[in-house]
């Protein structure tokens, strides 16, 4: 079972290359869901792919700052603070683990206009990323990190047998990294605030990544000059599809929704038309909340 903040009923053209679905699902399981197991790739289903720090042009692009918060991720944002998605929960006294060191939490602070939560720790982080404060994220390539589900069974158009994507499959809990591009700014409601939106595309390259259950709170980083900066925190994903108009459907990473149904067990809608339709994922936009963050951590 997956919690969801909002459900749409239409396909929305947004940005270039492909339209997008307007369906949102949290990337976190409820208590009765199976154990969390990460990033799903278009190019490969190899479970060992991108499970070590990126190198070359992507060296130091964020891996060094991603810590473990229970079954999820967090990122330090100052000597005594780290940032997560609020919806992944947690309790004061639990430890954030970064590079094998445990930092017990002593307090938390929720942003009233987004899904962001700041945790205070006992101890001192040795380094942390700068924030991306610009408002020009659209079109920028980013790195993303997660520990959720991996690529499972193929999903095909029932009429044409064309490959459309892959169902989610339980993984091993290892962190993986991928790349994608900010395609648009999505206007969330008062609970979510502005969200960055990324599409899962067949043309995205070797590291093209989608997110899945368990990837909540994974940070994304964009490069600004010589530095990689924190631009967002994973929030939600387009995920509920079906090959017929009845039954429970399945969760999947889909690069072309045409010929499939989206929705839920009470209402499935067939996606048709000449234009490519991508699914994608949503990221809480850090640049929209830096005033609040600065106020909490004392900048």
C-alpha positions in Angstrom: 0.0 0.0 0.0 1.3 3.4 -0.9 0.2 6.7 0.6 -0.5 9.5 -1.9 -0.9 13.3 -1.4 -3.0 14.0 -4.4 -4.6 12.1 -7.4 -5.1 13.6 -10.8 -7.3 12.4 -13.6 -5.7 13.7 -16.8 -2.5 13.8 -18.8 -0.9 17.2 -18.9 1.5 18.5 -21.6 4.4 20.0 -19.8 7.8 20.9 -21.2 9.4 19.4 -24.4 10.0 15.8 -25.4 6.9 14.2 -23.9 3.8 15.0 -21.9 3.5 13.9 -18.3 1.0 12.2 -16.1 -0.5 14.3 -13.3 -0.5 11.4 -10.8 1.4 11.7 -7.5 2.4 9.0 -5.1 4.6 9.2 -2.0 7.9 7.3 -2.3 7.4 5.9 1.2 5.6 2.7 2.4 3.0 2.5 5.1 3.5 0.2 8.1 1.9 -2.8 6.4 4.0 -2.6 3.2 6.8 -5.0 2.4 10.2 -4.1 3.8 12.0 -1.4 1.8 14.7 -2.6 -0.3 16.7 1.8 -5.5 16.9 3.9 -8.4 15.5 2.3 -11.6 17.4 2.7 -14.8 16.2 2.8 -18.4 19.5 1.3 -19.7 19.9 -1.8 -17.5 18.3 -4.0 -14.9 21.7 -4.9 -13.4 21.3 -4.8 -9.6 25.0 -3.8 -9.3 24.8 -0.8 -11.6 25.8 2.5 -10.0 26.2 1.2 -6.5 29.6 2.8 -6.0 30.4 6.5 -6.0 30.3 8.2 -9.4 33.7 9.2 -11.0 35.0 11.4 -13.7 32.9 14.4 -14.5 30.4 13.2 -11.8 33.0 12.8 -9.0 31.9 14.4 -5.7 28.4 15.0 -7.1 26.7 14.3 -3.8 27.4 10.7 -2.9 29.8 11.9 -0.1 26.9 13.7 1.6 24.2 11.1 1.5 23.5 9.5 4.9 21.0 6.9 6.1 17.9 7.8 8.1 16.3 4.5 8.9 15.4 3.0 5.5 15.7 6.3 3.8 18.2 9.1 3.1 19.2 12.5 4.5 21.8 15.1 3.8 23.8 17.3 6.2 23.1 21.0 5.7 25.3 22.5 8.5 27.6 21.4 11.3 24.6 20.1 13.5 21.7 19.7 11.0 20.5 17.4 8.3 17.6 17.6 5.9 15.0 14.9 5.0 11.5 14.6 3.6 9.0 15.0 6.4 6.8 12.2 5.2 9.5 9.5 6.0 9.0 10.2 9.7 11.5 9.3 12.4 11.8 10.1 16.1 14.1 12.2 18.3 16.8 10.0 19.7 17.2 7.9 16.5 20.5 8.2 14.8 21.4 9.6 11.3 24.3 7.6 9.9 26.9 9.3 7.7 30.0 7.5 6.5 29.6 4.9 9.2 29.3 7.5 12.0 26.0 7.6 14.0 24.7 11.1 15.0 21.8 10.9 17.5 19.0 13.4 16.8 18.0 15.9 19.5 15.2 17.9 17.8 13.4 18.5 14.5 11.8 21.4 12.7 9.1 21.2 10.0 8.7 23.6 7.1 5.0 24.8 7.3 4.9 25.2 3.5 6.6 22.0 2.2 7.5 18.4 2.9 10.9 19.4 4.3 12.1 18.5 7.8 15.3 19.6 9.4 16.8 17.4 12.2 19.3 18.6 14.8 22.0 16.2 15.9 24.4 15.7 18.8 27.8 15.8 17.1 29.4 17.8 14.3 29.4 17.0 10.6 32.7 17.6 8.9 31.3 18.8 5.6 28.0 19.6 3.9 26.8 20.9 0.5 25.8 24.4 -0.3 22.2 25.1 -1.4 21.3 25.8 -5.0 19.6 29.2 -4.6 18.9 30.0 -8.2 15.4 29.8 -9.8 16.6 28.4 -13.1 16.6 24.7 -12.4 14.5 23.8 -15.5 16.8 22.2 -18.1 19.6 21.4 -15.6 20.9 17.8 -15.3 21.1 16.5 -11.7 22.4 13.5 -9.8 19.9 11.6 -7.6 20.4 9.0 -4.9 18.1 6.3 -3.5 17.7 3.0 -1.8 14.3 1.9 -3.0 13.0 -0.7 -5.5 14.8 -1.8 -8.6 13.7 -2.8 -12.1 11.4 -5.9 -12.3 9.1 -7.5 -14.9 8.6 -5.8 -18.3 5.4 -3.8 -18.9 4.0 -3.9 -22.5 1.2 -2.4 -24.4 -1.5 -5.0 -24.4 -2.5 -4.2 -28.0 0.9 -3.8 -29.7 3.2 -5.6 -27.3 5.5 -2.6 -27.4 7.8 -2.2 -24.3 6.6 0.6 -22.1 8.6 0.2 -18.9 9.2 -2.1 -15.9 7.3 -3.0 -12.8 8.9 -2.2 -9.4 10.8 -5.1 -7.7 12.2 -5.4 -4.2 15.9 -4.6 -4.0 18.7 -5.0 -1.5 18.8 -1.7 0.3 22.0 -0.6 -1.3 22.4 3.1 -2.3 22.4 3.8 -6.1 22.8 6.9 -8.1 21.4 8.1 -11.4 20.9 11.2 -13.5 17.9 13.0 -14.9 16.9 16.6 -16.0 14.6 19.1 -14.4 11.7 19.2 -17.0 9.4 21.6 -15.2 8.3 23.3 -12.0 5.1 21.7 -10.6 2.9 23.8 -8.4 2.0 21.7 -5.5 -0.7 22.5 -2.9 0.0 24.1 0.5 1.2 20.8 1.9 3.9 20.4 -0.8 4.8 23.8 -2.2 6.8 24.1 -5.5 8.1 20.8 -6.8 10.7 20.1 -9.5 9.5 17.5 -12.0 11.7 15.0 -13.9 10.6 12.7 -16.8 11.7 9.1 -17.3 12.7 9.1 -21.0 14.1 6.5 -23.3 16.4 9.1 -24.8 17.9 10.2 -21.5 21.3 8.4 -21.7 23.1 5.6 -19.8 22.3 6.8 -16.3 18.7 7.9 -16.9 16.9 7.2 -13.7 13.4 6.9 -12.3 12.5 6.7 -8.6 10.4 4.1 -6.7 9.1 3.0 -3.3 11.8 3.6 -0.7 13.6 6.5 -2.6 11.8 9.1 -0.5 14.1 11.8 0.9 16.9 11.1 -1.5 18.7 14.3 -2.4 19.4 15.7 -5.8 22.4 17.9 -6.8 23.0 20.2 -9.7 26.4 21.6 -10.7 26.9 25.4 -10.4 30.3 26.4 -11.6 32.8 24.0 -10.1 30.5 22.9 -7.2 27.7 20.4 -6.8 24.9 22.0 -4.8 21.8 20.6 -3.1 18.7 21.4 -5.2 16.0 19.2 -3.9 14.7 16.2 -1.9 12.7 13.4 -3.5 9.0 13.6 -2.7 6.7 11.6 -4.9 6.3 9.7 -8.2 3.9 8.8 -11.0 3.4 5.0 -10.4 0.0 3.4 -10.6 -0.7 1.7 -14.0 -2.6 -1.2 -15.5 -2.9 -3.1 -18.8 -6.7 -3.4 -18.4 -9.5 -1.2 -17.0 -10.2 -3.5 -14.0 -8.3 -4.9 -11.1 -5.7 -3.4 -8.7 -3.0 -2.6 -11.4 0.7 -2.4 -10.5 3.4 0.1 -9.7 5.9 0.7 -12.4 8.5 3.0 -14.0 7.0 3.8 -17.4 8.8 5.7 -20.2 5.8 5.8 -22.5 2.3 5.5 -20.9 0.4 5.3 -24.2 -1.6 2.0 -24.5 -1.7 1.7 -20.7 -4.2 2.7 -18.1 -3.4 5.0 -15.2 -5.4 5.7 -12.0 -6.4 3.3 -9.3 -8.8 0.3 -8.8 -11.8 2.6 -8.7 -11.1 4.4 -12.0 -8.6 3.5 -14.8 -8.2 5.8 -17.8 -6.6 4.6 -21.0 -3.8 6.9 -22.3 -3.8 7.4 -26.1 -2.7 9.9 -28.7 0.2 10.6 -31.0 2.5 12.4 -28.5 4.9 10.4 -26.3 3.7 10.5 -22.6 6.3 10.0 -19.9 5.9 9.2 -16.2 8.2 11.0 -13.8 9.0 12.0 -10.3 8.7 15.1 -8.1 11.3 16.7 -5.9 10.8 19.4 -3.2 12.5 22.5 -4.5 15.1 23.7 -2.0 15.5 27.1 -3.6 11.9 27.9 -2.7 12.6 27.3 1.0 16.1 28.6 1.7 14.8 31.5 3.9 13.2 29.0 6.2 16.2 26.7 6.2 18.6 29.6 7.0 16.4 30.7 9.8 16.4 27.3 11.4 20.1 26.6 11.1 21.2 30.1 12.0 22.7 31.4 8.8 
